[in-house]
Amino acid sequence: MRLPWQRGHRAEAVNALMQVAACQERIRAAAGHYDTTRCVSQPSGNGYRVTVEPAGVAASQVFEAIAAPLNPAPGDRCGALSIDQSGRRSISGATGQLGACWGGR
């Protein structure tokens, strides 16, 4: 069962992940590498926490931005959302559908 606020929080998390990925790509274009110490964007709601891995690396060839739910709702099939340097999107929930969890993006 999806709670009414769940979809809005997930949309904010997806937006934050897309902002992090775009910022990391700008850094790579300018410096030749990603910088996971920068570009962490938190959703305006309080439903998710965004982190960038590998954490605290100023010159990396890879990154993964992860939005993990702070208080997962009962029946949430998506779990954490993530995007990496190749643009690959994923979810941690075993029963969710990628397209539905990412809101069609």
C-alpha positions as CSV (number, residue, x, y, z in Angstrom):
1,M,0.0,0.0,0.0
2,R,1.4,3.4,-1.0
3,L,0.8,6.3,1.3
4,P,-0.2,9.6,-0.2
5,W,3.1,11.4,0.6
6,Q,5.3,8.6,-0.6
7,R,5.1,9.4,-4.3
8,G,6.0,13.1,-3.7
9,H,9.0,12.2,-1.5
10,R,10.2,9.7,-4.2
11,A,9.8,12.4,-6.9
12,E,11.9,14.7,-4.8
13,A,14.5,12.0,-4.3
14,V,14.7,11.3,-8.1
15,N,15.1,15.0,-8.7
16,A,17.9,15.3,-6.2
17,L,19.7,12.3,-7.7
18,M,19.5,13.8,-11.2
19,Q,20.9,17.1,-9.9
20,V,23.8,15.2,-8.2
21,A,24.5,13.2,-11.4
22,A,24.5,16.4,-13.6
23,C,26.8,18.2,-11.1
24,Q,29.2,15.3,-11.1
25,E,29.3,15.3,-14.9
26,R,30.1,19.0,-14.9
27,I,33.0,18.4,-12.6
28,R,34.3,15.5,-14.7
29,A,34.1,17.7,-17.9
30,A,36.1,20.4,-16.2
31,A,38.6,18.3,-14.1
32,G,38.7,14.9,-15.8
33,H,37.4,13.1,-12.7
34,Y,34.4,13.0,-10.4
35,D,34.5,14.6,-6.9
36,T,32.3,12.8,-4.4
37,T,33.0,15.4,-1.7
38,R,30.8,17.8,-3.7
39,C,27.3,17.9,-5.2
40,V,25.3,16.3,-2.4
41,S,21.8,17.6,-2.9
42,Q,19.2,16.8,-0.2
43,P,15.5,16.6,-1.2
44,S,13.4,19.4,0.2
45,G,11.1,16.9,1.9
46,N,12.3,14.7,4.7
47,G,11.6,11.3,3.1
48,Y,15.1,10.4,1.7
49,R,18.8,11.0,2.5
50,V,21.1,11.4,-0.5
51,T,24.8,10.2,-0.3
52,V,27.5,9.9,-3.0
53,E,29.8,6.9,-3.1
54,P,32.7,6.4,-2.8
55,A,32.4,8.8,0.0
56,G,34.9,11.6,0.4
57,V,37.0,11.0,-2.7
58,A,38.1,14.2,-4.4
59,A,39.3,12.4,-7.6
60,S,37.4,9.3,-8.6
61,Q,36.6,7.7,-12.0
62,V,33.3,6.4,-10.7
63,F,30.4,7.6,-8.5
64,E,27.0,6.3,-7.3
65,A,24.4,8.7,-5.9
66,I,22.0,6.9,-3.5
67,A,18.7,8.1,-2.1
68,A,17.7,6.0,0.8
69,P,14.3,6.3,2.5
70,L,14.5,7.6,6.1
71,N,11.3,5.9,7.2
72,P,10.3,3.3,4.7
73,A,6.6,3.0,4.4
74,P,5.0,-0.4,4.8
75,G,4.6,-2.0,1.4
76,D,7.2,0.3,-0.3
77,R,8.6,-1.9,-3.0
78,C,11.2,0.5,-4.3
79,G,13.6,0.9,-1.4
80,A,16.7,3.0,-2.1
81,L,17.1,4.6,-5.5
82,S,20.5,5.1,-7.1
83,I,22.2,6.3,-10.3
84,D,25.9,5.9,-11.3
85,Q,28.4,7.5,-13.6
86,S,27.1,5.5,-16.6
87,G,23.5,6.7,-16.0
88,R,22.4,3.3,-14.8
89,R,19.5,3.6,-12.5
90,S,18.6,1.0,-9.9
91,I,16.4,0.3,-6.9
92,S,17.1,-1.8,-3.8
93,G,13.6,-3.1,-3.4
94,A,13.3,-6.6,-4.8
95,T,9.6,-6.4,-5.8
96,G,9.5,-2.9,-7.3
97,Q,9.6,-2.0,-11.0
98,L,12.4,0.3,-12.0
99,G,10.3,2.5,-14.3
100,A,7.5,2.9,-11.7
101,C,10.0,3.6,-8.9
102,W,11.8,6.2,-11.0
103,G,8.5,7.8,-12.0
104,G,9.0,7.1,-15.7
105,R,12.4,8.8,-16.0
